[in-house]
Amino acid sequence: MFCPNCGKELSDQAATCPSCGHPMKAGAVNPTNKPVSMKSRLAVVLLCLFLGWIGVHRFYVGKVGTGVLFIFFGWNVLSIWVLVDFIMACVGSFTDKSGALVLNWNTEG
């Protein structure tokens, strides 16, 4: 069997692709069947936790426009947005610039 997301060959029992994290069985990791980002969920959670007020987590996933907004307004106006981003990243519903879910906890490319 091959991963429909990255094309890597997998065993028939694989629940997710070890290369890109794409779910192989319905409901295994990604019940929405959205594409899975190659960005690290752990990195997003940690960046949001420690540097969320300046939007570093948004720059990391390619959302430059909202990252700039965080730099200018994040310390007061957007503080609730940082909390929302942190919760979304923790539960696996945070997306990158292309709309792919950031699900992989690994920190490898």
Phi and psi in radians as a Rosetta constraint file:
Dihedral C 1 N 2 CA 2 C 2 CIRCULARHARMONIC -2.122 0.35
Dihedral N 2 CA 2 C 2 N 3 CIRCULARHARMONIC 2.565 0.35
Dihedral C 2 N 3 CA 3 C 3 CIRCULARHARMONIC -1.219 0.35
Dihedral N 3 CA 3 C 3 N 4 CIRCULARHARMONIC 2.224 0.35
Dihedral C 3 N 4 CA 4 C 4 CIRCULARHARMONIC -1.252 0.35
Dihedral N 4 CA 4 C 4 N 5 CIRCULARHARMONIC -0.256 0.35
Dihedral C 4 N 5 CA 5 C 5 CIRCULARHARMONIC -1.574 0.35
Dihedral N 5 CA 5 C 5 N 6 CIRCULARHARMONIC -0.812 0.35
Dihedral C 5 N 6 CA 6 C 6 CIRCULARHARMONIC -2.058 0.35
Dihedral N 6 CA 6 C 6 N 7 CIRCULARHARMONIC -0.202 0.35
Dihedral C 6 N 7 CA 7 C 7 CIRCULARHARMONIC 1.486 0.35
Dihedral N 7 CA 7 C 7 N 8 CIRCULARHARMONIC 0.050 0.35
Dihedral C 7 N 8 CA 8 C 8 CIRCULARHARMONIC -1.251 0.35
Dihedral N 8 CA 8 C 8 N 9 CIRCULARHARMONIC 2.481 0.35
Dihedral C 8 N 9 CA 9 C 9 CIRCULARHARMONIC -1.296 0.35
Dihedral N 9 CA 9 C 9 N 10 CIRCULARHARMONIC 2.378 0.35
Dihedral C 9 N 10 CA 10 C 10 CIRCULARHARMONIC -2.288 0.35
Dihedral N 10 CA 10 C 10 N 11 CIRCULARHARMONIC 2.863 0.35
Dihedral C 10 N 11 CA 11 C 11 CIRCULARHARMONIC -1.322 0.35
Dihedral N 11 CA 11 C 11 N 12 CIRCULARHARMONIC 2.769 0.35
Dihedral C 11 N 12 CA 12 C 12 CIRCULARHARMONIC -1.185 0.35
Dihedral N 12 CA 12 C 12 N 13 CIRCULARHARMONIC -0.361 0.35
Dihedral C 12 N 13 CA 13 C 13 CIRCULARHARMONIC -1.608 0.35
Dihedral N 13 CA 13 C 13 N 14 CIRCULARHARMONIC -0.011 0.35
Dihedral C 13 N 14 CA 14 C 14 CIRCULARHARMONIC -1.147 0.35
Dihedral N 14 CA 14 C 14 N 15 CIRCULARHARMONIC 2.236 0.35
Dihedral C 14 N 15 CA 15 C 15 CIRCULARHARMONIC -1.430 0.35
Dihedral N 15 CA 15 C 15 N 16 CIRCULARHARMONIC -0.584 0.35
Dihedral C 15 N 16 CA 16 C 16 CIRCULARHARMONIC -2.435 0.35
Dihedral N 16 CA 16 C 16 N 17 CIRCULARHARMONIC 2.772 0.35
Dihedral C 16 N 17 CA 17 C 17 CIRCULARHARMONIC -1.313 0.35
Dihedral N 17 CA 17 C 17 N 18 CIRCULARHARMONIC 2.196 0.35
Dihedral C 17 N 18 CA 18 C 18 CIRCULARHARMONIC -1.200 0.35
Dihedral N 18 CA 18 C 18 N 19 CIRCULARHARMONIC -0.321 0.35
Dihedral C 18 N 19 CA 19 C 19 CIRCULARHARMONIC -1.445 0.35
Dihedral N 19 CA 19 C 19 N 20 CIRCULARHARMONIC -0.829 0.35
Dihedral C 19 N 20 CA 20 C 20 CIRCULARHARMONIC -2.071 0.35
Dihedral N 20 CA 20 C 20 N 21 CIRCULARHARMONIC -0.180 0.35
Dihedral C 20 N 21 CA 21 C 21 CIRCULARHARMONIC 1.477 0.35
Dihedral N 21 CA 21 C 21 N 22 CIRCULARHARMONIC 0.068 0.35
Dihedral C 21 N 22 CA 22 C 22 CIRCULARHARMONIC -1.143 0.35
Dihedral N 22 CA 22 C 22 N 23 CIRCULARHARMONIC 2.323 0.35
Dihedral C 22 N 23 CA 23 C 23 CIRCULARHARMONIC -1.228 0.35
Dihedral N 23 CA 23 C 23 N 24 CIRCULARHARMONIC 2.432 0.35
Dihedral C 23 N 24 CA 24 C 24 CIRCULARHARMONIC -1.734 0.35
Dihedral N 24 CA 24 C 24 N 25 CIRCULARHARMONIC -0.442 0.35
Dihedral C 24 N 25 CA 25 C 25 CIRCULARHARMONIC -2.031 0.35
Dihedral N 25 CA 25 C 25 N 26 CIRCULARHARMONIC 2.480 0.35
Dihedral C 25 N 26 CA 26 C 26 CIRCULARHARMONIC -0.977 0.35
Dihedral N 26 CA 26 C 26 N 27 CIRCULARHARMONIC 2.232 0.35
Dihedral C 26 N 27 CA 27 C 27 CIRCULARHARMONIC 1.385 0.35
Dihedral N 27 CA 27 C 27 N 28 CIRCULARHARMONIC 0.056 0.35
Dihedral C 27 N 28 CA 28 C 28 CIRCULARHARMONIC -1.134 0.35
Dihedral N 28 CA 28 C 28 N 29 CIRCULARHARMONIC -0.931 0.35
Dihedral C 28 N 29 CA 29 C 29 CIRCULARHARMONIC -2.300 0.35
Dihedral N 29 CA 29 C 29 N 30 CIRCULARHARMONIC -0.617 0.35
Dihedral C 29 N 30 CA 30 C 30 CIRCULARHARMONIC -2.218 0.35
Dihedral N 30 CA 30 C 30 N 31 CIRCULARHARMONIC 1.453 0.35
Dihedral C 30 N 31 CA 31 C 31 CIRCULARHARMONIC -1.171 0.35
Dihedral N 31 CA 31 C 31 N 32 CIRCULARHARMONIC -0.262 0.35
Dihedral C 31 N 32 CA 32 C 32 CIRCULARHARMONIC -1.470 0.35
Dihedral N 32 CA 32 C 32 N 33 CIRCULARHARMONIC -0.204 0.35
Dihedral C 32 N 33 CA 33 C 33 CIRCULARHARMONIC 1.052 0.35
Dihedral N 33 CA 33 C 33 N 34 CIRCULARHARMONIC 0.423 0.35
Dihedral C 33 N 34 CA 34 C 34 CIRCULARHARMONIC -1.323 0.35
Dihedral N 34 CA 34 C 34 N 35 CIRCULARHARMONIC 2.733 0.35
Dihedral C 34 N 35 CA 35 C 35 CIRCULARHARMONIC -1.127 0.35
Dihedral N 35 CA 35 C 35 N 36 CIRCULARHARMONIC 2.703 0.35
Dihedral C 35 N 36 CA 36 C 36 CIRCULARHARMONIC -1.853 0.35
Dihedral N 36 CA 36 C 36 N 37 CIRCULARHARMONIC 2.287 0.35
Dihedral C 36 N 37 CA 37 C 37 CIRCULARHARMONIC -1.272 0.35
Dihedral N 37 CA 37 C 37 N 38 CIRCULARHARMONIC 2.675 0.35
Dihedral C 37 N 38 CA 38 C 38 CIRCULARHARMONIC -1.461 0.35
Dihedral N 38 CA 38 C 38 N 39 CIRCULARHARMONIC -0.128 0.35
Dihedral C 38 N 39 CA 39 C 39 CIRCULARHARMONIC -1.232 0.35
Dihedral N 39 CA 39 C 39 N 40 CIRCULARHARMONIC 2.657 0.35
Dihedral C 39 N 40 CA 40 C 40 CIRCULARHARMONIC -1.475 0.35
Dihedral N 40 CA 40 C 40 N 41 CIRCULARHARMONIC 2.227 0.35
Dihedral C 40 N 41 CA 41 C 41 CIRCULARHARMONIC -1.170 0.35
Dihedral N 41 CA 41 C 41 N 42 CIRCULARHARMONIC -0.646 0.35
Dihedral C 41 N 42 CA 42 C 42 CIRCULARHARMONIC -1.068 0.35
Dihedral N 42 CA 42 C 42 N 43 CIRCULARHARMONIC -0.757 0.35
Dihedral C 42 N 43 CA 43 C 43 CIRCULARHARMONIC -1.101 0.35
Dihedral N 43 CA 43 C 43 N 44 CIRCULARHARMONIC -0.738 0.35
Dihedral C 43 N 44 CA 44 C 44 CIRCULARHARMONIC -1.088 0.35
Dihedral N 44 CA 44 C 44 N 45 CIRCULARHARMONIC -0.787 0.35
Dihedral C 44 N 45 CA 45 C 45 CIRCULARHARMONIC -1.091 0.35
Dihedral N 45 CA 45 C 45 N 46 CIRCULARHARMONIC -0.809 0.35
Dihedral C 45 N 46 CA 46 C 46 CIRCULARHARMONIC -1.192 0.35
Dihedral N 46 CA 46 C 46 N 47 CIRCULARHARMONIC -0.716 0.35
Dihedral C 46 N 47 CA 47 C 47 CIRCULARHARMONIC -1.128 0.35
Dihedral N 47 CA 47 C 47 N 48 CIRCULARHARMONIC -0.698 0.35
Dihedral C 47 N 48 CA 48 C 48 CIRCULARHARMONIC -1.160 0.35
Dihedral N 48 CA 48 C 48 N 49 CIRCULARHARMONIC -0.711 0.35
Dihedral C 48 N 49 CA 49 C 49 CIRCULARHARMONIC -1.143 0.35
Dihedral N 49 CA 49 C 49 N 50 CIRCULARHARMONIC -0.805 0.35
Dihedral C 49 N 50 CA 50 C 50 CIRCULARHARMONIC -1.683 0.35
Dihedral N 50 CA 50 C 50 N 51 CIRCULARHARMONIC -0.539 0.35
Dihedral C 50 N 51 CA 51 C 51 CIRCULARHARMONIC -2.214 0.35
Dihedral N 51 CA 51 C 51 N 52 CIRCULARHARMONIC 0.338 0.35
Dihedral C 51 N 52 CA 52 C 52 CIRCULARHARMONIC -1.067 0.35
Dihedral N 52 CA 52 C 52 N 53 CIRCULARHARMONIC -0.573 0.35
Dihedral C 52 N 53 CA 53 C 53 CIRCULARHARMONIC -1.129 0.35
Dihedral N 53 CA 53 C 53 N 54 CIRCULARHARMONIC -0.307 0.35
Dihedral C 53 N 54 CA 54 C 54 CIRCULARHARMONIC -1.960 0.35
Dihedral N 54 CA 54 C 54 N 55 CIRCULARHARMONIC 0.151 0.35
Dihedral C 54 N 55 CA 55 C 55 CIRCULARHARMONIC 1.333 0.35
Dihedral N 55 CA 55 C 55 N 56 CIRCULARHARMONIC 0.359 0.35
Dihedral C 55 N 56 CA 56 C 56 CIRCULARHARMONIC -1.047 0.35
Dihedral N 56 CA 56 C 56 N 57 CIRCULARHARMONIC -0.643 0.35
Dihedral C 56 N 57 CA 57 C 57 CIRCULARHARMONIC -1.104 0.35
Dihedral N 57 CA 57 C 57 N 58 CIRCULARHARMONIC -0.562 0.35
Dihedral C 57 N 58 CA 58 C 58 CIRCULARHARMONIC -1.263 0.35
Dihedral N 58 CA 58 C 58 N 59 CIRCULARHARMONIC -0.694 0.35
Dihedral C 58 N 59 CA 59 C 59 CIRCULARHARMONIC -1.096 0.35
Dihedral N 59 CA 59 C 59 N 60 CIRCULARHARMONIC -0.693 0.35
Dihedral C 59 N 60 CA 60 C 60 CIRCULARHARMONIC -1.026 0.35
Dihedral N 60 CA 60 C 60 N 61 CIRCULARHARMONIC -0.691 0.35
Dihedral C 60 N 61 CA 61 C 61 CIRCULARHARMONIC -1.601 0.35
Dihedral N 61 CA 61 C 61 N 62 CIRCULARHARMONIC 0.085 0.35
Dihedral C 61 N 62 CA 62 C 62 CIRCULARHARMONIC 1.630 0.35
Dihedral N 62 CA 62 C 62 N 63 CIRCULARHARMONIC 0.105 0.35
Dihedral C 62 N 63 CA 63 C 63 CIRCULARHARMONIC -1.592 0.35
Dihedral N 63 CA 63 C 63 N 64 CIRCULARHARMONIC 1.268 0.35
Dihedral C 63 N 64 CA 64 C 64 CIRCULARHARMONIC -1.158 0.35
Dihedral N 64 CA 64 C 64 N 65 CIRCULARHARMONIC -0.715 0.35
Dihedral C 64 N 65 CA 65 C 65 CIRCULARHARMONIC -1.025 0.35
Dihedral N 65 CA 65 C 65 N 66 CIRCULARHARMONIC -0.860 0.35
Dihedral C 65 N 66 CA 66 C 66 CIRCULARHARMONIC -1.285 0.35
Dihedral N 66 CA 66 C 66 N 67 CIRCULARHARMONIC -0.444 0.35
Dihedral C 66 N 67 CA 67 C 67 CIRCULARHARMONIC -1.098 0.35
Dihedral N 67 CA 67 C 67 N 68 CIRCULARHARMONIC -0.715 0.35
Dihedral C 67 N 68 CA 68 C 68 CIRCULARHARMONIC -1.134 0.35
Dihedral N 68 CA 68 C 68 N 69 CIRCULARHARMONIC -0.707 0.35
Dihedral C 68 N 69 CA 69 C 69 CIRCULARHARMONIC -1.034 0.35
Dihedral N 69 CA 69 C 69 N 70 CIRCULARHARMONIC -0.701 0.35
Dihedral C 69 N 70 CA 70 C 70 CIRCULARHARMONIC -1.094 0.35
Dihedral N 70 CA 70 C 70 N 71 CIRCULARHARMONIC -0.679 0.35
Dihedral C 70 N 71 CA 71 C 71 CIRCULARHARMONIC -1.059 0.35
Dihedral N 71 CA 71 C 71 N 72 CIRCULARHARMONIC -0.760 0.35
Dihedral C 71 N 72 CA 72 C 72 CIRCULARHARMONIC -1.416 0.35
Dihedral N 72 CA 72 C 72 N 73 CIRCULARHARMONIC -0.596 0.35
Dihedral C 72 N 73 CA 73 C 73 CIRCULARHARMONIC -2.165 0.35
Dihedral N 73 CA 73 C 73 N 74 CIRCULARHARMONIC -0.072 0.35
Dihedral C 73 N 74 CA 74 C 74 CIRCULARHARMONIC -1.093 0.35
Dihedral N 74 CA 74 C 74 N 75 CIRCULARHARMONIC -0.549 0.35
Dihedral C 74 N 75 CA 75 C 75 CIRCULARHARMONIC -1.212 0.35
Dihedral N 75 CA 75 C 75 N 76 CIRCULARHARMONIC -0.311 0.35
Dihedral C 75 N 76 CA 76 C 76 CIRCULARHARMONIC -2.331 0.35
Dihedral N 76 CA 76 C 76 N 77 CIRCULARHARMONIC -1.001 0.35
Dihedral C 76 N 77 CA 77 C 77 CIRCULARHARMONIC -1.231 0.35
Dihedral N 77 CA 77 C 77 N 78 CIRCULARHARMONIC -0.702 0.35
Dihedral C 77 N 78 CA 78 C 78 CIRCULARHARMONIC -1.734 0.35
Dihedral N 78 CA 78 C 78 N 79 CIRCULARHARMONIC 0.259 0.35
Dihedral C 78 N 79 CA 79 C 79 CIRCULARHARMONIC -1.086 0.35
Dihedral N 79 CA 79 C 79 N 80 CIRCULARHARMONIC -0.580 0.35
Dihedral C 79 N 80 CA 80 C 80 CIRCULARHARMONIC -1.206 0.35
Dihedral N 80 CA 80 C 80 N 81 CIRCULARHARMONIC -0.543 0.35
Dihedral C 80 N 81 CA 81 C 81 CIRCULARHARMONIC -1.140 0.35
Dihedral N 81 CA 81 C 81 N 82 CIRCULARHARMONIC -0.648 0.35
Dihedral C 81 N 82 CA 82 C 82 CIRCULARHARMONIC -1.095 0.35
Dihedral N 82 CA 82 C 82 N 83 CIRCULARHARMONIC -0.758 0.35
Dihedral C 82 N 83 CA 83 C 83 CIRCULARHARMONIC -1.088 0.35
Dihedral N 83 CA 83 C 83 N 84 CIRCULARHARMONIC -0.747 0.35
Dihedral C 83 N 84 CA 84 C 84 CIRCULARHARMONIC -1.102 0.35
Dihedral N 84 CA 84 C 84 N 85 CIRCULARHARMONIC -0.794 0.35
Dihedral C 84 N 85 CA 85 C 85 CIRCULARHARMONIC -1.051 0.35
Dihedral N 85 CA 85 C 85 N 86 CIRCULARHARMONIC -0.727 0.35
Dihedral C 85 N 86 CA 86 C 86 CIRCULARHARMONIC -1.084 0.35
Dihedral N 86 CA 86 C 86 N 87 CIRCULARHARMONIC -0.805 0.35
Dihedral C 86 N 87 CA 87 C 87 CIRCULARHARMONIC -1.142 0.35
Dihedral N 87 CA 87 C 87 N 88 CIRCULARHARMONIC -0.749 0.35
Dihedral C 87 N 88 CA 88 C 88 CIRCULARHARMONIC -1.089 0.35
Dihedral N 88 CA 88 C 88 N 89 CIRCULARHARMONIC -0.680 0.35
Dihedral C 88 N 89 CA 89 C 89 CIRCULARHARMONIC -1.170 0.35
Dihedral N 89 CA 89 C 89 N 90 CIRCULARHARMONIC -0.714 0.35
Dihedral C 89 N 90 CA 90 C 90 CIRCULARHARMONIC -1.114 0.35
Dihedral N 90 CA 90 C 90 N 91 CIRCULARHARMONIC -0.676 0.35
Dihedral C 90 N 91 CA 91 C 91 CIRCULARHARMONIC -1.569 0.35
Dihedral N 91 CA 91 C 91 N 92 CIRCULARHARMONIC -0.112 0.35
Dihedral C 91 N 92 CA 92 C 92 CIRCULARHARMONIC 1.587 0.35
Dihedral N 92 CA 92 C 92 N 93 CIRCULARHARMONIC 0.410 0.35
Dihedral C 92 N 93 CA 93 C 93 CIRCULARHARMONIC -1.962 0.35
Dihedral N 93 CA 93 C 93 N 94 CIRCULARHARMONIC 0.152 0.35
Dihedral C 93 N 94 CA 94 C 94 CIRCULARHARMONIC -1.360 0.35
Dihedral N 94 CA 94 C 94 N 95 CIRCULARHARMONIC 2.432 0.35
Dihedral C 94 N 95 CA 95 C 95 CIRCULARHARMONIC -2.059 0.35
Dihedral N 95 CA 95 C 95 N 96 CIRCULARHARMONIC 2.787 0.35
Dihedral C 95 N 96 CA 96 C 96 CIRCULARHARMONIC -1.603 0.35
Dihedral N 96 CA 96 C 96 N 97 CIRCULARHARMONIC -2.979 0.35
Dihedral C 96 N 97 CA 97 C 97 CIRCULARHARMONIC -1.014 0.35
Dihedral N 97 CA 97 C 97 N 98 CIRCULARHARMONIC -0.648 0.35
Dihedral C 97 N 98 CA 98 C 98 CIRCULARHARMONIC -1.472 0.35
Dihedral N 98 CA 98 C 98 N 99 CIRCULARHARMONIC -0.027 0.35
Dihedral C 98 N 99 CA 99 C 99 CIRCULARHARMONIC 1.593 0.35
Dihedral N 99 CA 99 C 99 N 100 CIRCULARHARMONIC 0.074 0.35
Dihedral C 99 N 100 CA 100 C 100 CIRCULARHARMONIC -1.376 0.35
Dihedral N 100 CA 100 C 100 N 101 CIRCULARHARMONIC 2.447 0.35
Dihedral C 100 N 101 CA 101 C 101 CIRCULARHARMONIC -1.211 0.35
Dihedral N 101 CA 101 C 101 N 102 CIRCULARHARMONIC 2.408 0.35
Dihedral C 101 N 102 CA 102 C 102 CIRCULARHARMONIC -1.624 0.35
Dihedral N 102 CA 102 C 102 N 103 CIRCULARHARMONIC 1.657 0.35
Dihedral C 102 N 103 CA 103 C 103 CIRCULARHARMONIC -1.949 0.35
Dihedral N 103 CA 103 C 103 N 104 CIRCULARHARMONIC -0.442 0.35
Dihedral C 103 N 104 CA 104 C 104 CIRCULARHARMONIC -1.305 0.35
Dihedral N 104 CA 104 C 104 N 105 CIRCULARHARMONIC 2.185 0.35
Dihedral C 104 N 105 CA 105 C 105 CIRCULARHARMONIC -1.415 0.35
Dihedral N 105 CA 105 C 105 N 106 CIRCULARHARMONIC -0.247 0.35
Dihedral C 105 N 106 CA 106 C 106 CIRCULARHARMONIC -1.218 0.35
Dihedral N 106 CA 106 C 106 N 107 CIRCULARHARMONIC 2.766 0.35
Dihedral C 106 N 107 CA 107 C 107 CIRCULARHARMONIC -1.891 0.35
Dihedral N 107 CA 107 C 107 N 108 CIRCULARHARMONIC 0.135 0.35
Dihedral C 107 N 108 CA 108 C 108 CIRCULARHARMONIC -1.504 0.35
Dihedral N 108 CA 108 C 108 N 109 CIRCULARHARMONIC 2.449 0.35
